[in-house]
Amino acid sequence: MTASAHETILRIEHLTKHFPLEGGKVLTACDDVTFPVYRGDILGIVGESGCGKSTLVRTLM
């Protein structure tokens, strides 16, 4: 592995996404998400329905 192959091309640290609800309540869709992506990596986001996969990806875009 070369030095450039271990190069970090994206680093997400402590990403949290809240949605306001009625009555002053808050829905936390993503809570303290942290991960690096290195050059050459293939990243997959998997999980149960409603766990925040789409919210995570939309937040990154």
N, C-alpha and C positions, 0 to 999 in steps of 0.2 A: 504494500500500500504506500503510495507516495504521500508527501505532506499535503498536496492540494486535494487529495481524495478525502482527507479528514477535515477539510475546511467547512466551517459552519456557514451555511448560506441563509439560514433563518433560525432565530431563537425567540421563542415565545416564553415569557416569564410572568407568572401570576395573573393571567388573563381571567377576568371575571365579567360576566354579563348579567345585568339585572333588568327585569321588565316591571314597570309599575303596574299595580293592580288597583281596583277600586278599594276605597276605604283606607288608603295609605299603606296597603300591604305591598310586598315586593316578591316577585318570583325570581329565584336565582337559576338561570339556565346553564351557566358554566361557572364553576367555582375554583379559582386558583389553579388554572391549567398551565403547566410548564412543560416544554419539550424543545429539544434542538432538532434541526434537520441538517444533515451533512451532505455535501456534494456527492451525488451518485445514489443517495437514498431514494427509496420508493416509500411513500407514506400512505397508509390507509387509516381511515377513521371508521371504527366499527362500534356498535353498541345496540342496545335495545331501542325500540321505538320510543321517541319522546325523551331521550336522554341528553339531547343537546348537540348532536353531530352537525346538523345543518346550521344551527346557531353559531357553533364554533367556526365553521368554514366561512360563513357570511361575515363574521366579525373580522376574519383575517383578510378578506377581500377589500 
